[in-house]
Amino acid sequence: MVVMRSDVQVVESSLVTPSEATPRQQLWLSPLDVLLVNRGHTPAVYFYHPAADAAAAKDFFDVARLKESLARALVDFYPLAGRLTVDAGGRFVIDCNAEGALLAVARSDLTVADFADVVPSPELKDLFVPRVDPPSSVMLAVQVTFLGCGGVAFGTALHHAVADATSAFRFFRAWAALCRGGGAMVEMEMEPPCHDRTLLRARSPPFVNPDAFAVFCPKLTLTQRSGPVASKVFDISKDHVAALKQACGGVSTFCALSAHVWRCVCVARGLPADATTRLTLPANVRRRIKPPVPDSYFGNALIWVGTSGVVRDVTSEALADTAGRIRGSVRRMDDDVVRSAIDYFELAENNGKPIPGDMPETELRVISWLGMPVYDADYGWGKPQMMVRAESERSGFVYLINDGAGVQVVVCAEAARLKEFEKLLYANMRP
């Protein structure tokens, strides 16, 4: 089905401000936040079934209720009502000025069924995610699109400089709890968000241990795009996941799936046997740093760690050995590595401009949303039928997402390689 932005009509757009007074200040950003300024907004879309009966349909995703609960949520999560700017010294900060988050309302004759096999794409983003392209400095934007079937597409755009996935899902769960009529922090037994980003401040003076470079990845290597890029979602059942984990000696779901995907990508791309391939992944530093950063820390607390190997080894060694490489890269991350990474990025130049290009074919980045409360976004009208990242960033990125029936592997790669990758992904995978 071919759809265009004209298939969705925005009928209302407004700024929702915190319902109570919030701190007015410039929120200092850690080096791990500043590193992600050029990533812009992370777009996602949730699809909700139509209300079950006529009475519920009248109140389905009531806009006034959404606005009121969002205004209350922004009291605790007040940086989301601010604006990205620079301070007198030229450093990126969030101006906590309570200007508000953007909430748009739209209507369309499209239906939830039209997106049964939805994949990340620029078209999906254009349809359901509010436009907050640069130079917009809005931290959070949401679009509620009422569909012809009575369902809803709930599109979100949250600036990566303000929050990582852990923090973002924490906010959406809190907003949803308030919209359901409960007290967010009480109902979820959550601590209020911690906004003290100086917890991840660089040391004075900064010091980068040379040995730390073997663990964390100092920069993203990009090349010019060689051909069309496409995204596809692959469903892996719970039984297949269990079989992979068993084949890998009982490692985590992330390590087992990442090892299998890495191998399949190397083969599908036809990489030379003697080439060096690298897999990188974001690792949560909250409990790896001393003293630990609270789980309620609201911001970016991720560094990229990685492992590499010769293609012939990755593609021919036992899958358990490849999974062991990945597990080992995470286990090597300690306080010294985290501190060195923070200090390195404090010293690195970052002008906030988007970086064009794709990952080299020898590299793969796997981002885990496993265990994240992706499907807990119940605003009072039921949980979403499905959720998808609205647009993949560039070739070489893979997302792992729980979907209830197993795991979704969302792959963005060269379009010409996806068919071969799919064949390899499912080949010899037995529950």
C-alpha positions in Angstrom: 0.0 0.0 0.0 1.4 3.4 -1.0 0.6 6.2 1.5 1.6 9.9 1.5 1.6 12.6 4.1 -1.6 14.0 2.5 -3.3 10.9 3.9 -3.0 12.4 7.3 -4.4 15.8 8.2 -3.2 17.6 11.3 -6.2 19.4 12.8 -4.7 20.8 16.0 -1.2 21.6 17.4 -0.5 23.1 20.8 2.2 23.3 23.4 1.5 21.6 26.7 3.2 23.2 29.7 3.8 21.8 33.2 0.8 22.0 35.4 2.9 23.4 38.3 5.9 25.6 38.7 9.1 23.8 37.7 12.8 24.8 38.2 13.9 27.5 35.8 17.5 26.9 35.0 20.0 25.9 32.3 20.4 22.1 32.7 24.1 21.2 32.2 24.5 18.2 29.9 27.0 15.5 30.5 29.5 14.5 27.7 27.3 11.4 27.1 24.4 13.8 26.4 26.3 16.2 24.2 27.6 13.3 22.2 24.0 12.6 21.1 22.9 16.1 20.2 23.5 15.5 16.5 21.3 12.4 16.6 18.2 14.6 16.9 14.8 13.1 17.8 14.1 9.4 18.2 10.8 8.7 16.3 8.5 5.9 17.3 4.9 4.9 16.5 2.4 2.9 18.7 -0.7 1.5 17.1 -3.8 1.0 19.3 -6.9 -1.1 18.4 -10.3 0.7 18.2 -12.3 0.8 21.4 -14.3 -2.3 22.0 -17.7 -0.7 22.4 -19.5 2.5 21.4 -19.4 4.0 24.9 -15.6 3.6 25.2 -15.1 4.8 21.6 -16.5 8.3 22.6 -13.7 8.7 25.1 -11.0 6.8 23.1 -7.7 8.8 23.5 -9.6 11.8 24.8 -7.3 14.7 23.9 -8.2 16.8 26.9 -7.3 13.9 29.2 -4.0 13.4 27.4 -3.1 17.0 27.7 -4.0 17.2 31.4 -1.9 14.1 32.2 1.0 15.2 30.1 1.0 18.6 31.9 1.2 16.7 35.2 4.0 14.4 34.0 6.0 17.4 32.8 6.2 18.6 36.4 8.6 15.7 37.4 10.1 15.4 33.9 10.5 19.2 33.4 13.5 19.1 31.0 11.1 17.7 28.4 9.3 21.1 28.5 12.5 22.9 27.9 14.5 23.8 24.8 17.9 22.8 23.6 20.3 25.7 23.4 23.9 26.7 24.1 25.2 28.6 27.1 27.6 31.6 27.2 30.5 29.3 26.8 29.1 27.6 23.7 28.2 24.3 25.4 24.9 22.6 24.7 22.4 22.8 27.6 18.7 22.4 28.1 17.0 25.7 28.9 14.3 24.5 31.4 12.0 27.4 30.6 8.7 25.4 30.7 7.8 26.4 27.2 6.2 23.0 26.8 6.0 19.8 24.8 4.3 19.8 21.4 1.1 17.8 21.1 -0.5 17.5 17.6 -3.9 15.9 16.8 -4.5 14.5 13.3 -7.1 12.4 11.4 -6.8 9.9 8.6 -8.9 7.4 6.7 -6.1 4.9 7.1 -6.6 1.9 9.4 -4.5 -0.1 11.9 -4.8 -3.1 9.5 -3.1 -1.0 6.8 0.1 -1.3 8.9 0.0 -4.9 9.9 3.4 -5.5 8.3 4.8 -2.1 9.1 8.5 -1.4 8.9 10.6 1.6 9.8 10.6 4.1 6.9 10.7 7.8 6.1 7.1 7.5 5.0 5.9 6.1 8.3 7.7 8.9 10.1 6.1 11.5 7.8 2.7 10.1 8.4 2.5 9.8 12.2 5.5 11.6 13.9 5.2 15.3 14.3 7.8 17.4 12.4 10.5 18.7 14.7 13.3 18.9 12.2 16.2 21.3 12.9 16.4 24.1 13.8 13.6 23.0 16.2 14.8 22.8 19.8 11.6 21.1 21.2 12.6 18.2 23.4 9.3 16.2 23.1 6.7 16.1 20.4 3.7 13.8 20.2 1.1 13.3 17.4 -2.2 11.5 18.1 -3.7 10.4 14.8 -7.3 9.1 14.8 -7.7 6.5 12.2 -10.6 5.5 10.0 -11.1 2.2 11.8 -11.5 3.9 15.1 -8.0 3.1 16.2 -5.1 5.4 17.0 -1.5 5.9 15.8 0.5 7.5 18.6 3.7 9.0 17.3 6.5 10.3 19.5 9.7 12.2 18.9 12.0 12.6 21.9 15.3 14.4 21.5 18.2 12.0 22.2 20.2 14.6 24.0 17.6 14.6 26.8 17.2 10.9 27.4 18.3 7.4 26.5 15.9 4.6 25.9 15.7 3.6 29.6 14.8 7.2 30.6 12.4 7.7 27.7 10.4 4.6 28.5 10.4 5.6 32.1 8.7 8.9 31.1 6.1 7.3 28.9 5.2 4.8 31.6 4.8 7.7 34.1 2.6 9.7 31.7 0.5 6.6 30.9 0.0 5.9 34.6 -1.2 9.5 35.1 -3.5 9.3 32.1 -5.1 6.1 33.5 -6.0 8.1 36.6 -3.3 7.0 39.0 -0.4 8.7 40.6 2.5 7.9 38.4 5.3 7.4 40.9 3.0 5.7 43.5 1.4 3.3 41.1 4.7 2.3 39.5 6.6 2.3 42.8 9.1 4.6 41.1 11.5 7.1 42.5 11.1 10.6 41.0 13.6 11.2 38.1 17.1 12.3 39.0 18.1 15.3 37.0 21.7 15.7 38.4 23.7 15.2 35.3 26.9 16.2 37.0 27.0 12.6 38.3 28.5 11.8 34.9 30.8 14.8 34.7 34.3 14.4 33.4 37.2 14.2 35.8 39.4 17.2 36.3 41.7 17.0 34.5 40.2 14.5 32.1 42.3 11.3 31.7 41.8 8.5 29.1 43.4 5.2 30.0 44.8 3.9 26.8 43.7 0.4 27.7 40.1 1.5 27.7 40.1 1.9 23.9 40.0 -1.8 23.7 36.6 -1.8 25.3 34.7 1.4 24.3 34.3 2.8 20.8 35.6 6.3 20.5 33.8 7.3 17.3 31.3 6.2 14.7 33.0 5.3 11.4 30.9 6.2 8.4 31.2 5.8 4.6 29.2 7.0 1.6 26.1 5.1 0.8 26.7 2.6 -2.0 23.1 1.7 -2.8 19.5 1.7 -1.6 18.9 1.0 2.0 15.8 -0.6 3.5 14.5 -1.8 6.8 12.7 -5.0 7.7 11.3 -6.6 10.8 12.0 -10.3 11.5 10.0 -12.2 14.1 11.9 -14.7 16.2 9.6 -17.0 18.3 10.2 -17.7 22.0 11.1 -21.3 21.1 13.6 -20.2 18.5 15.1 -17.8 21.0 15.4 -20.5 23.6 17.1 -22.8 21.0 19.6 -20.1 20.2 20.4 -19.5 23.8 20.9 -23.2 24.4 23.2 -23.4 21.4 25.2 -20.6 22.9 25.6 -22.2 26.3 22.8 -20.4 28.1 23.9 -16.8 27.5 21.5 -13.9 27.5 18.9 -13.4 24.8 20.9 -10.3 23.6 24.2 -12.2 23.3 22.7 -15.2 21.5 20.7 -13.1 19.0 23.5 -10.7 18.4 25.9 -13.5 17.7 23.5 -15.1 15.2 22.7 -11.8 13.5 26.4 -10.8 13.3 27.2 -14.1 11.6 24.3 -13.8 9.1 25.2 -10.2 8.2 28.8 -11.1 7.5 27.7 -13.9 5.1 24.9 -12.0 3.5 27.3 -9.1 2.7 29.8 -11.5 1.2 32.7 -10.0 3.3 36.2 -11.2 2.5 37.2 -14.1 4.9 40.3 -12.2 6.1 38.5 -8.9 6.7 38.1 -7.6 10.3 34.5 -7.1 11.3 33.3 -5.3 14.4 30.1 -5.4 16.4 29.2 -2.6 18.8 26.4 -2.1 21.3 25.2 0.5 23.8 25.9 -0.5 27.4 24.1 1.1 30.4 26.7 2.6 32.8 24.3 3.3 35.7 25.6 0.4 37.8 29.1 0.2 36.2 30.4 3.5 37.6 31.5 4.1 41.2 29.5 5.3 43.0 26.6 3.9 40.9 24.2 6.3 39.2 20.6 5.8 40.4 18.3 3.8 38.2 16.1 6.9 38.2 18.8 9.0 36.5 17.0 10.8 33.6 19.5 11.4 30.8 21.9 9.5 28.7 23.9 6.8 30.6 25.2 4.8 27.7 28.6 4.2 26.2 29.3 2.1 23.1 31.4 -1.0 23.7 32.4 -3.5 21.1 34.2 -6.6 20.0 35.9 -7.5 16.7 37.1 -10.6 14.9 38.2 -11.9 11.5 35.2 -12.7 9.3 36.2 -16.4 8.8 36.3 -16.9 12.6 32.9 -15.2 13.2 31.2 -17.2 10.4 32.8 -20.6 11.1 33.4 -20.8 14.9 30.8 -22.2 17.2 28.0 -19.8 17.9 28.8 -20.0 21.6 32.2 -18.6 20.9 30.8 -15.6 19.0 28.3 -15.0 21.8 31.2 -15.3 24.3 33.0 -12.5 22.5 30.0 -10.2 22.9 29.4 -11.1 26.5 33.1 -10.5 27.2 33.0 -7.0 25.8 30.2 -6.0 28.2 31.9 -7.7 31.2 35.1 -5.7 30.6 33.3 -2.4 31.1 34.2 -1.2 34.6 34.5 2.2 36.4 37.8 3.0 34.7 36.5 2.3 31.2 33.3 4.4 31.9 35.3 7.3 33.3 37.8 7.1 30.4 34.9 7.2 27.9 33.3 10.2 29.6 36.6 12.0 29.7 37.3 11.2 26.0 33.9 12.6 24.9 34.4 15.7 27.1 37.6 16.4 25.1 36.1 15.5 21.7 34.7 18.3 19.5 31.0 18.2 18.9 29.2 20.9 17.0 25.8 19.2 17.1 25.5 18.9 13.3 24.0 15.6 11.9 26.7 13.3 10.5 25.9 11.9 7.1 26.8 8.4 5.8 26.3 4.8 6.6 28.2 2.2 8.6 30.9 0.3 6.6 29.8 -3.2 5.6 32.3 -4.6 8.1 30.5 -3.0 11.0 27.2 -3.7 12.8 25.5 -1.9 15.7 23.0 -3.8 17.8 20.7 -1.8 20.1 18.8 -3.8 22.7 15.3 -2.7 23.8 14.9 -6.1 25.4 13.3 -5.9 28.8 12.2 -2.3 28.1 8.5 -1.6 28.9 7.8 -1.0 25.2 4.2 -2.4 25.4 3.4 -0.9 28.8 2.2 2.3 27.2 -1.4 2.0 28.4 -3.0 5.4 28.7 -6.3 4.0 29.9 -7.5 2.5 26.6 -5.4 -0.7 26.5 -1.9 -1.6 25.5 -0.7 -1.0 22.0 -1.1 -3.7 19.4 2.3 -3.0 18.0 5.1 -0.5 18.4 7.9 0.3 15.9 10.7 2.7 15.5 9.4 5.0 12.8 12.7 5.4 10.9 16.0 3.6 11.1 19.0 5.8 11.1 21.4 4.3 8.7 22.6 0.9 7.3 24.2 -1.4 9.8 21.9 -0.7 12.7 19.9 -3.5 14.3 17.2 -3.2 17.1 16.1 -6.1 19.3 12.6 -5.6 20.7 10.3 -7.8 22.8 6.9 -8.2 21.3 5.2 -10.7 23.6 5.4 -13.7 21.2 9.2 -13.5 21.1 11.7 -11.0 19.8 11.5 -8.6 16.8 14.8 -8.1 15.0 14.6 -4.8 13.1 17.4 -4.6 10.6 18.4 -1.6 8.4 20.8 -2.8 5.7 21.5 -2.6 2.0 18.3 -3.5 0.3 20.1 -6.0 -2.0 21.3 -8.0 1.0 18.1 -8.3 3.0 16.7 -11.3 1.2 19.9 -13.3 1.7 20.0 -12.2 5.3 16.5 -13.4 5.9 17.3 -16.8 4.5 20.3 -17.1 6.7 18.6 -15.8 9.8 15.9 -18.6 9.7 18.1 -21.4 8.3 18.7 -24.3 10.6 17.0 -22.4 13.5 15.1 -25.2 15.3 13.0 -24.8 18.5 
